[in-house]
Amino acid sequence: MRILLLGKNGQVGWELQRALAPLGELIAYDLDNGLDLCDAAATAQLVRDLAPQVIVNAAAHTAVDKAESEPELAHRINAAAPALLAREALALGALLVQYSTDYVYAGGGTEPRDETAATGPLSVYGVSKLAGDEAIQTSGCRHLILRTSWVFAARGGNFAKIMLRLAAEREQLKVIADQIGAPTGADLLADLTAHMIVATRARPELSGVYHAVAAGETNWHDYARHVIEFARARGAPIRVAADQVLPIPTADYPTPATRPLNSRLSTAKLQAAFGLTLPPWQQGVDRMLTEIL
């Protein structure tokens, strides 16, 4: 099996290089070796020349706030490029794997939503990602669209690293407490992807959209406290006191892009279809922290 991985240097892409390698011949691209998803002709030619059985697209415009001021670029990368990949996958008979986001939903309510829930993105980023999802779904190609949330990895920047830096510099932190979701490791997403590719190639009826997040839920404030106390217990230089990590509402921290308040995603469909159990978010966060501390 030949697998074409796009976006190999991102958080998820880096982990995918590890997880996909045992499945067959893995060919990985990013900007450093010629991938430019904004160049439609070159991207299409790359896919045609390599003729993979599986295309895994881990490349995306993920700068949520920046997307508000560059919507055309966000659309080219997050919508037009996946649409092109879907057309090429259909022509080749290949399986296309795409990563999506909780931002395709409006984020209302308090219950986890399943894959049939109404979409309603609140930001340019969310609109562009939803357009990519819909283009893939209507293309007729076999596909796996994994909608996830709050992705982190030991490689690159993430919320936990920001909190650790600030906790070492400041005596007080204020962190949003009314956005709810599940921190999800890039390593978990990569391992899920490998398992799902094997299963879907054997059973094409598994093709479709799946929520892929770690188990449990938290808010950014409690997530920050978990990270800081884990680091403090292991002797990291933490200046902020435990009672000085203070909760604030989203309204007190305005950003260019509107965030969904409820990012709870039900993974019942994924677990039932693939026979998998999703681990608690704390397990992945603690593993990541152990690596970086």
N, C-alpha and C positions, 0 to 999 in steps of 0.2 A: 504493500500500500504506500502510495506517495502522498505526503501531506504538505501542503503549502501553508506556512504560518506567516501572517502579515502583522507587523507591530511587535517584533520579537524583543525589543528593548524596553517596553513598558512593564509595569508591575505584573500584569497578568501574562503578557507575552514572555517575560523572562522565566516565569514558572512553567509556562507551557513548553518551553524548550526542553525542560527536564521531563515533564509528564508525558509528552507525546513521542519522545525519542524511541521508547520500546515498541511502538506500534508499527514502525516501518521506516521508510526513507523520509526524513524530515528536512524540508528546505525552508529556511527562515529568512525573512526580509524586513528591513526597516529603512529609515532615511539614510543610514550609514552605508547601505549597500544597494541603493538605487530605487527604493520604494517611494513613490510620491502619489498618494491616492488622488491628489488633485489633477493628475495627468491621466485622464481616462483612457486615452489610446495606449499609453505605455503600460498601464495596469492590466488592461484587457489582453495586450500582447504577451505580458508576462505569464498570465494564467494559461493562455493558449499554448505557449511554448513549453510550459512545464507539464500541462495536462494532468493535474493531480486528481486523485480520487476523493480527497477531502481538502477543503479550503477553510482555514480557521482565521477569522479576522479579529485580531485583538487591537487593531489600530483604531483610534478615535480622537475626536476633539473633545477633551474632558475638562478644559478650563471653563467651568460653569459660568462664572461671572464675566470672563473675557468674551464668551460667546455672545453676550448681550450686545457688544459693540462690534462684533464681526460675524453677523448671522450668515452671510454668504459663504464664508469659509467653513463655518460649522455645518452648514447644509451640504457642502461639497464632500466633506469627509464623513459625516455621520449619516447622510441620506443618499446622496448620489453615488458614492463609492459602493456601499452595500447593494444598491440596486444593480449596479454594473456587475458586481461579483455574483449576484443571484442569476443574472442572465447568462454569465459565463458558466456557472455551475450547472445550470439547466442544460446548456449545450453539451457539456461534458458528461452529464449524468453524475456529477459529483455531489457530495454532501457539503453544505455550507454551514459553518458554525459562526454565530454572531453574538456579541455581548451587548446587552441592553441594560436598562436602568429603572429604578423606582421613580425617576423623574418623569416617566411617561404618564404617571397618574397625578391627579390633582392633590392627593394626600389628605382627603377629608376622612372623618369618622375615627373610630378607635379600634376596629377589628382588622385582622390580617385580610388582605384581598387576594383572591385567586386569579388565575390567568384569564378568566372570563369577565373580570371587572371592567367597567367603563374607563377609558383613558381620558386624560384631560390635562396635558402638560402645562405648567405655569411659567416656563422659561424657554428661551431660544434653544438651549441645550436639549431640554425635554422634547420640544417640538421636532428638532432635527433627528433625535434618536428614534422617536416614534415613526417618523417618515421612513427611516431606514428599515425598521421592523416591518412596516406595512408593505414596503416594496418587495421585501423578501417573501412575505407570506403570500402575496398575489402573483409572484413570479412563476410558481409551479415547480421550483426546485426543491429537492429534499433539504431540510434545514433544521437546525437546532438554534433557537434564540433563547439565551440565558439572561433573564432579567435579574439583576443583583443590586446590592446597596452597600454603601459605606466601605468600599474596598480598601484594604491596607496590605502592606507587604514590608518585609525587612529592608528590601531594596527600594531606594527612592524616598521621597517625602511622604508623610502621612500625618493624620491628626495626632496620633500618639506621640510622635517625635516632636511635634510643635508643642504639645502640652508639657513634655519633659523639659524642653528648652525653657519655656516660660516659667515652669515651676522652679527651675534652678536660678532664675533671674529675679522673680517677683515675690512679694509677700502676700499677694492676693490675686486670685484669678476669678473672672466672671465667665461662665460657660452656659450656653443655651440648654434649657431643660425641657422644652415643649416640642422638640422634634424627636420622634420615636422610630428606631430602626434596629438593624442587626449588623454590627461590624462583621465583615466577611473577608477572609484571607484570600489573597491571590493564589496561594498554594492550594487551598481547598477548591477554588474554581478550576484550576488546572487539572487537578485529580478527577473532579467530577466530569470535566470535558473528555478526558481520555476514556473513562468508563462509558460515557454516553455515546461517544463515537463508535466504539466497538459494538455496543448494543444496537444502535440505530442502523448500522450497516448490515447487521444480521436481521433486523426487524424494521424495515422502512416505515412501518405504520407508527413508529415512535416519533417520527418527525413532528416538530411543532414548537410552541413557546412554553418555556418553563421558568418558574421562579427558582432561583438558586442563591440562597442566603444561608448563613449559619443559623442554628437554632437559638431561640430566646429573643429577647428584645431589651433595649436600653435607650437612654437618651444621651446626648453629648455630655451633659454634666456628670452623670453617673459613670459614663465611659471614661471621662477625664479622671475622676476620682479613683477608678479602678487602676488605671495606668500609673497614676502618681503614687498610690499606696503600694502597688507591686514594686515599683522602683525604689521607694523609700525603704521597704523591707529588705531590699538587697543592697543597701548601702549607697545608692545613687545620691548625688548632691542635690537634694530637694530643699528649697528654701521656704516654699509656701507651706503654711500650717494646714492640717487636715480640715479644720473648720473655716478656712479662708478660700476654699474652692466654692464659689457662690453660684447658685442657679439664677439664670435670668431668662426672660421670654425672648422669642425671636424678634419681637418688635423693638427690643433694646439694642439689637445688633443688625441694622439694616445692611443689605447687600444688593448689588445690581440685579442679581437673579433671585427670584422667589423660590424658596425651598419648600417641598412638601412637609407638612407636619407629621403625617402618618405614613411612614415608609414600611409598615409591617407587611410582609409578603408571605403568604402561605406556600409551603413547599410540599404539600400533600401529594400533588400530582407527580412531581419529580420522584419522590420517595416510593410511591406506588408503582410507577412505570418502570423504574430502574432497580428497585429493590435495595435502595440505599437509605442510610440513616445520617442525618445532618448533625454534626457535633455542635455543642454550645459555643456561642461567640467567644466566651471567656477563654476557652481552650486554645483557639487560634491566636488571640491577642497575647496570651501569656507566653506562647511559644515564640511569637515575634519579638516580644520584649526580652525574652531570654537571649535571643540572638543579638540584639542591638545593645544591650546594657553591658 
